[in-house]
Amino acid sequence: MLSTEEQAVVETVADWVDREVRPVVRDLEHANTYPEKLIEQMKEMGNYGLAIPGPWGEVPVSMPCYALVTATGTPTRSPELRPGSATPAARG
């Protein structure tokens, strides 16, 4: 179970991916372009260092939260991985 703060992290990343990444990812891939703008946005949001403990990491989160943040950016993200829903293992 994710804390309220971790749910907010996952929701924020999911919304950002839907708003900023999905519309341009195909063009970036086909052009073989480094997504500098997206990387900078990820840094600003604190996505770098989520799995790295302090004092070096940004925001320490649990492994389930990190896994959901990572899965949020995948093209095969399924509805059960949306924020606030139980993972298949948790429902099992």
Secondary structure as the mmCIF struct_conf table of DSSP 4:
data_model
#
loop_
_struct_conf.conf_type_id
_struct_conf.id
_struct_conf.beg_label_comp_id
_struct_conf.beg_label_asym_id
_struct_conf.beg_label_seq_id
_struct_conf.end_label_comp_id
_struct_conf.end_label_asym_id
_struct_conf.end_label_seq_id
HELX_RH_AL_P HELX_RH_AL_P1 THR A 4 TRP A 16
HELX_RH_PI_P HELX_RH_PI_P1 VAL A 17 VAL A 21
TURN_TY1_P TURN_TY1_P1 ARG A 22 VAL A 24
HELX_RH_AL_P HELX_RH_AL_P2 VAL A 25 ALA A 31
TURN_TY1_P TURN_TY1_P2 ASN A 32 ASN A 32
HELX_RH_AL_P HELX_RH_AL_P3 GLU A 36 MET A 45
TURN_TY1_P TURN_TY1_P3 GLY A 46 GLY A 46
TURN_TY1_P TURN_TY1_P4 TYR A 48 ALA A 51
BEND BEND1 ILE A 52 ILE A 52
HELX_LH_PP_P HELX_LH_PP_P1 PRO A 53 PRO A 53
TURN_TY1_P TURN_TY1_P5 GLY A 54 TRP A 56
BEND BEND2 GLY A 57 VAL A 59
HELX_RH_AL_P HELX_RH_AL_P4 MET A 63 THR A 72
TURN_TY1_P TURN_TY1_P6 GLY A 73 GLY A 73
BEND BEND3 THR A 74 THR A 74
TURN_TY1_P TURN_TY1_P7 PRO A 75 THR A 76
HELX_RH_3T_P HELX_RH_3T_P1 PRO A 79 LEU A 81
BEND BEND4 ARG A 82 ARG A 82
TURN_TY1_P TURN_TY1_P8 PRO A 83 GLY A 84
BEND BEND5 SER A 85 SER A 85
HELX_LH_PP_P HELX_LH_PP_P2 ALA A 86 THR A 87
HELX_RH_AL_P HELX_RH_AL_P5 PRO A 88 ARG A 91
#
